């Protein structure tokens, strides 16, 4: 009998053994891609075989979102909406808040070209803290002005979309859509269809009503590319009992991704047809590796440094460029970037992320009592509807 994604997931009690290592590799690959900061990306292609930089540069984030959809779908199925949100907030926000505070209050004052009064008095200093709430701002006043790129942390832009995906999943659950996988499939296909129709219309010179707005929402905006990938991960979990798990389709999917990278260029990453082609490949490779018993490093079992690596990598690299402006070797820059980044990620996990996750049961109980108390004060029909939504 052939194994399925569902049967292997059940055998591992809902936790794939390889997901931790896969997330860490993806986070490290983001640092590798961002080594192009050494010259603002001007000569980045020279460090890559066959001009395939765009391929790897556009693989990590889609894989992250597919993984996120797959993993949090299982979490949502086992939780109420309110406790699900508690878990997500505790996983994302504490470490992000520490990063933002350290960046604004420690890194910024040390490297800014402005005086302390000018730096702390600038409106950009205060608005930088809105990153904690998912409102992306990637600059601080006078910071990294001598670097080829002036961005403080170019990795944070995805977090607002990640938060949006969680909110979307809660809305789908509250509306009863999450329990009906055919509706989730139709929703995901609808997003992909809209992106392709609008893109093709633009290529054909056809101006649709509100064309610019539609293009922004469904084609060019980051969420337009990432939310459907998240839903593909959700669908992979929902159809897990029907998806066979075998090395051959995993190899073929990986080969397909490599072929797309070899055949295309950066412009391909902006093409909705390519999104549709590569989304199932990303999903299958990521899930296969995540469920593989051999894809494990024993020393990393029980820890997750990937989020910290993702959070701190870009700012570490920018700080190193500020301190060593003459460095120009891509591989050397990667080697000296990874060490401090991993150290900060380890500190983040052991002193921020893990302790924060340890609070979830206490906070869940409080939130459940609060929501149930509010529900008890509502009219009976509305209270029953809220209770049913929370139970999904």
C-alpha positions in Angstrom: 0.0 0.0 0.0 1.5 3.4 -1.0 2.1 5.9 1.7 0.2 9.1 1.6 1.0 12.5 3.1 -1.8 11.9 5.6 -0.6 8.4 6.7 3.0 9.6 7.2 1.8 12.7 9.0 -0.3 10.5 11.3 2.6 8.1 11.9 4.6 11.1 13.1 1.7 12.4 15.3 1.1 15.3 13.1 4.7 16.7 13.2 6.9 16.0 10.2 10.5 15.2 11.4 12.1 17.2 8.6 10.2 20.5 8.7 12.6 22.0 11.2 15.7 21.4 9.1 13.9 22.5 6.0 12.9 25.8 7.5 16.5 26.4 8.7 17.9 25.7 5.2 15.4 28.1 3.7 16.3 30.8 6.2 20.0 30.3 5.5 19.3 30.4 1.7 17.7 33.9 2.2 21.0 35.1 3.8 22.9 33.6 0.9 20.7 35.4 -1.6 21.1 38.7 0.3 24.9 38.5 0.0 24.3 40.5 -3.2 24.2 43.5 -0.8 28.0 43.6 -1.2 27.5 45.7 -4.4 23.8 46.4 -4.5 23.3 43.4 -6.7 25.2 44.9 -9.6 27.5 41.9 -10.1 25.5 39.2 -8.3 25.0 37.1 -11.5 28.8 36.6 -11.7 28.7 34.5 -8.6 26.0 32.2 -9.9 26.2 29.4 -12.5 24.2 29.8 -15.6 22.6 33.0 -14.5 20.3 31.0 -12.1 20.4 33.6 -9.2 16.8 34.6 -9.8 15.7 30.9 -9.3 17.1 30.5 -5.8 16.2 34.1 -4.9 12.6 33.3 -5.6 12.4 29.9 -4.1 12.8 30.4 -0.3 9.8 32.7 0.3 7.3 30.7 -1.7 8.5 27.5 0.0 8.1 29.2 3.4 4.5 30.2 2.6 3.5 26.7 1.3 5.0 25.2 4.5 3.2 27.8 6.6 -0.1 26.9 5.0 0.4 23.2 5.4 1.5 23.4 9.1 -1.0 26.0 10.3 -3.9 24.3 8.6 -3.3 21.3 11.0 -3.1 23.7 13.9 -6.4 25.4 12.9 -8.1 22.0 12.6 -7.0 21.2 16.2 -7.9 24.6 17.7 -10.5 27.2 18.1 -10.0 30.4 16.2 -9.1 32.4 19.3 -6.5 29.9 20.6 -5.1 29.6 17.1 -4.5 33.4 17.0 -2.9 33.2 20.5 -0.4 30.6 19.1 0.4 32.6 16.0 0.9 35.9 17.9 3.2 34.2 20.4 5.2 32.6 17.6 5.7 35.8 15.6 5.4 38.9 17.7 7.8 38.5 20.7 10.9 37.8 18.6 9.9 40.4 16.1 9.4 43.0 18.8 12.9 42.3 20.3 14.4 42.6 16.8 12.7 45.9 16.2 13.7 47.3 19.6 17.4 46.1 19.2 17.6 47.5 15.7 16.1 50.9 16.6 17.7 51.4 20.0 21.1 49.7 19.6 22.1 49.3 15.9 20.5 52.5 14.6 22.3 54.9 17.1 25.6 53.2 16.5 25.6 53.4 12.7 23.5 56.4 11.9 25.0 59.5 10.2 22.8 61.8 12.3 23.3 63.2 15.7 21.5 61.4 18.6 19.0 64.3 18.8 18.3 64.2 15.1 18.0 60.4 15.0 15.7 60.0 17.9 13.7 63.1 17.0 13.0 61.9 13.4 9.5 60.6 12.7 11.1 57.6 10.9 12.5 56.4 14.2 9.1 56.2 15.8 7.3 54.7 12.8 9.9 52.0 12.6 8.3 50.4 15.7 5.1 49.7 13.7 7.0 46.8 12.1 5.9 44.9 15.3 2.3 45.2 14.1 3.1 44.1 10.6 3.4 47.5 9.0 6.6 47.3 7.1 9.1 50.1 7.2 12.6 49.2 6.1 14.6 52.3 6.8 15.8 54.2 9.9 17.0 57.9 9.8 20.6 58.1 8.6 21.2 54.3 8.9 23.3 52.5 6.4 23.5 55.5 4.1 27.0 54.6 2.9 26.0 51.0 2.0 25.0 50.1 -1.5 21.5 49.6 -0.2 20.0 51.7 2.6 17.5 49.2 3.7 17.6 48.2 7.4 15.9 44.8 7.1 14.7 43.7 3.8 13.3 40.4 5.1 10.5 41.9 7.2 8.2 42.6 4.2 6.9 39.1 4.2 5.7 39.1 7.8 2.8 41.4 7.1 1.6 39.0 4.4 2.2 36.0 6.8 -0.1 37.8 9.3 -2.6 38.4 6.6 -2.7 34.7 5.7 -3.5 33.8 9.3 -6.3 36.4 9.4 -7.6 35.0 6.1 -7.6 31.5 7.5 -9.5 32.6 10.6 -12.1 34.3 8.3 -12.4 31.2 6.2 -12.8 29.1 9.3 -15.4 31.4 10.8 -17.4 31.4 7.6 -17.3 27.6 7.4 -15.2 27.5 4.3 -12.2 25.9 5.8 -14.2 22.7 6.6 -15.2 22.4 2.9 -12.0 21.9 1.1 -13.6 22.2 -2.3 -14.5 25.8 -1.5 -10.9 26.5 -0.4 -9.7 24.9 -3.7 -12.1 27.1 -5.7 -10.9 30.2 -3.8 -7.3 29.4 -4.5 -8.0 28.7 -8.2 -10.0 31.9 -8.4 -7.0 33.9 -7.2 -4.7 32.3 -9.7 -7.3 32.7 -12.5 -7.8 36.4 -11.7 -4.0 37.0 -11.8 -3.6 35.2 -15.1 -6.5 36.8 -16.8 -5.4 40.3 -15.8 -1.8 39.6 -16.7 -2.8 38.2 -20.1 -5.1 41.1 -20.8 -2.3 43.5 -20.0 0.0 41.6 -22.4 -2.7 41.7 -25.1 -3.2 45.5 -24.6 -6.7 45.0 -23.3 -7.7 47.6 -20.7 -10.0 46.1 -18.1 -12.2 48.2 -15.9 -10.1 49.5 -13.0 -7.1 47.8 -14.7 -4.4 49.4 -12.6 -6.1 48.6 -9.3 -6.8 45.0 -10.4 -3.2 44.6 -11.5 -1.9 45.8 -8.2 -4.2 43.6 -6.1 -4.0 40.4 -8.1 -0.6 40.6 -9.9 2.1 42.9 -8.6 1.3 43.1 -4.9 3.4 40.7 -2.7 0.2 39.3 -1.2 -1.0 38.4 -4.7 1.9 36.0 -5.1 2.1 34.7 -1.5 -1.5 34.2 -0.4 -2.3 31.6 -3.1 0.9 29.7 -2.1 -0.3 29.7 1.5 -3.6 28.3 0.3 -1.8 25.6 -1.7 -0.2 24.5 1.5 -3.6 24.5 3.3 -5.0 22.4 0.4 -2.1 20.0 0.6 -3.1 19.4 4.3 -6.8 19.1 3.5 -6.2 16.6 0.7 -3.4 14.8 2.6 -5.1 11.4 2.6 -5.3 11.5 -1.2 -1.8 12.7 -2.0 0.8 9.8 -2.5 4.2 10.4 -0.9 7.0 9.0 -3.0 10.5 10.0 -3.9 9.8 10.0 -7.7 7.3 12.9 -7.8 9.5 14.8 -5.3 12.5 14.4 -7.7 10.5 15.4 -10.7 9.1 18.4 -8.9 12.6 19.5 -7.8 13.9 19.0 -11.4 10.9 21.0 -12.6 11.9 23.9 -10.4 15.5 23.7 -11.5 14.4 23.6 -15.1 12.2 26.7 -14.7 15.2 28.5 -13.0 17.5 27.5 -15.8 15.2 28.4 -18.6 13.9 31.7 -17.3 15.1 35.0 -15.8 14.0 37.4 -13.1 11.0 38.5 -15.2 9.6 35.0 -14.9 9.1 35.5 -11.2 6.5 38.2 -12.0 4.5 36.0 -14.4 1.3 34.4 -13.0 1.5 31.4 -15.4 4.9 30.6 -13.7 3.2 30.9 -10.3 0.6 28.3 -11.3 3.3 26.0 -12.8 5.6 26.1 -9.8 3.2 26.2 -6.8 2.5 22.4 -6.8 6.2 21.7 -7.3 7.1 23.9 -4.2 4.4 22.2 -2.2 5.4 18.6 -3.0 9.1 19.1 -2.5 8.6 20.9 0.8 6.1 18.4 2.2 8.2 15.4 1.0 11.3 16.7 2.7 9.4 17.8 5.8 8.0 14.2 6.2 11.3 12.4 5.5 12.7 10.6 8.4 16.2 10.9 7.0 16.0 14.7 6.6 16.9 15.4 10.2 19.9 16.7 12.2 19.5 15.2 15.7 21.2 18.2 17.4 18.4 20.4 16.0 15.5 18.3 17.2 13.4 20.4 19.6 14.8 23.7 18.6 13.9 26.1 15.8 16.5 28.7 14.9 15.0 29.4 11.4 12.8 32.4 12.5 15.7 34.1 14.2 18.0 33.5 11.2 15.3 35.0 9.0 14.8 38.0 11.3 18.4 39.0 12.0 20.2 38.0 8.8 19.7 41.1 6.7 20.5 43.6 9.5 23.6 41.6 10.4 24.7 41.8 6.8 24.1 45.5 6.5 26.0 46.1 9.7 29.0 44.1 8.4 29.0 46.1 5.2 29.0 49.3 7.3 32.0 48.0 9.2 33.8 46.5 6.2 32.8 48.6 3.2 35.5 47.2 1.0 34.4 43.6 1.1 33.4 42.4 -2.3 33.6 38.6 -2.2 30.2 36.9 -2.2 31.2 33.7 -0.6 33.4 35.3 2.0 30.6 37.7 2.9 28.2 34.7 3.3 30.7 33.0 5.6 31.2 36.0 7.9 27.4 36.8 7.8 26.2 33.4 8.9 28.1 33.1 12.2 26.7 36.2 14.1 23.3 35.6 12.6 23.1 32.0 13.9 24.3 33.2 17.3 21.6 35.8 17.5 19.0 33.2 16.3 20.1 30.9 19.0 19.7 33.6 21.6 16.4 34.6 20.2 15.1 31.0 20.4 16.3 30.2 23.9 15.6 33.5 25.5 12.6 34.9 23.6 10.8 32.5 21.3 10.7 29.4 23.5 9.8 31.2 26.7 7.0 33.0 24.8 5.6 29.7 23.5 5.7 28.4 27.0 3.0 31.0 27.9 0.5 29.8 25.3 -1.5 27.4 27.5 -2.0 30.1 30.2 -3.0 32.7 27.6 -5.2 30.3 25.7 -7.2 29.6 28.9 -7.6 33.3 29.6 -8.7 34.0 26.0 -11.1 31.1 25.9 -12.7 32.4 29.2 -12.9 35.9 27.8 -14.5 34.9 24.5 -16.9 32.5 26.2 -17.8 35.2 28.7 -18.5 37.7 25.9 -20.5 35.0 24.0 -22.7 34.5 27.1 -23.6 38.2 27.1 -24.7 38.1 23.5 -28.2 37.3 22.2 -28.7 33.5 22.1 -28.7 33.2 18.3 -25.5 35.3 17.9 -23.8 33.5 20.8 -24.6 30.1 19.2 -23.1 31.3 15.9 -20.0 32.5 17.6 -19.6 29.2 19.5 -20.0 27.2 16.3 -17.3 29.3 14.6 -14.9 28.9 17.5 -15.4 25.1 17.5 -14.4 24.8 13.8 
